[in-house]
């Protein structure tokens, strides 16, 4: 790069020496020095400065094609050029080091922010179910409490629900780490949409009764990883159920466009702000009035969607609920012909 830079500027000086004083063209060699200083540091920049001085002397200062100089003014000009080049090279190298330091500091800041968010999720979202499990199990073990069958069933149900909540949180943290490491590879196969929806409803447990399903009979098969797409649907449905009241249903409808199968999930919650439509898919983000939970569900849903060649997006309907659409590649899609 150093040789190419000096040769390029020398060619430019050859082209301009008839329209400008030759001594004033020496400054063009700074365009050879600066890139080398930025990319390779001060030592290489000094070497390019000296090579530029020698090339300028050899080709353009009398007597031509020698390194001898007959005019003392030329010595001064070359000395000024070398000093200027060294100073500029030092400044460029310093700016490069500061740029690297700033980028490293920003990377550390982002990493610290992510670690803080994880610790916050672990400290709060793990503590709540663990506390509930400890209290419920303590009640069952206590000999001082008189519990009837209904009380015991309620405490056991609390333990079951909080254990499932704990299991989902740990699974979400593991899935997020896999997605960020690029280790969540999809094993795509042909699956009917109704079976994917059925598996997702089973994963919801008792909350599945609040989901109203409408599927087109002629919906084609989709080419996806069933386990990952089940997680996508479960996470989006859980998000919709969380922000809807117990008396409101969540709608799930599947239609086909030919090349894609669209699964649309709509709730009756507070809706989404238009400026938050993409941010809610970032880890640890809560898009609707703060909200509960770790803020991982939608981020994982987006990650698994993209890993399967799918698209997942949100649509804003402030005050009248929100909707999420999952577009999956159809097995009936027309093949692309490459000519």
Secondary structure, 3 states (H helix, E strand, C coil): CHHHHHHHHHHHHHHHCCCCCHHHHHHHHHHHHHHHHHHHCHHHHHHHHHHHHHHHHHHHCCCCCCCCCCCHHHHHHHHHHHHHHHHHHHHHHHHHHHHHHHHHHHHHHHHHHHHHHHHHHHHHHHHHHHHHHHHHHHHHHCCCCCCCHHHHHHHHHHHHHHHHHHHHHHHHHHHHHHHHCCCCCCCCEEECHHHHHHHHHHHHHHHHHHEEEEECCCCCCEEECHHHHHHHHHHHHHHHHHCCCCCCCEEEEEEECCCEEEEEEECCCCCCCHHHCCHHHCCCCCCCCCCCCCCCHHHHHHHHHHHCCCEEEEECCCCCCCEEEEEEEECCCCCCCCC
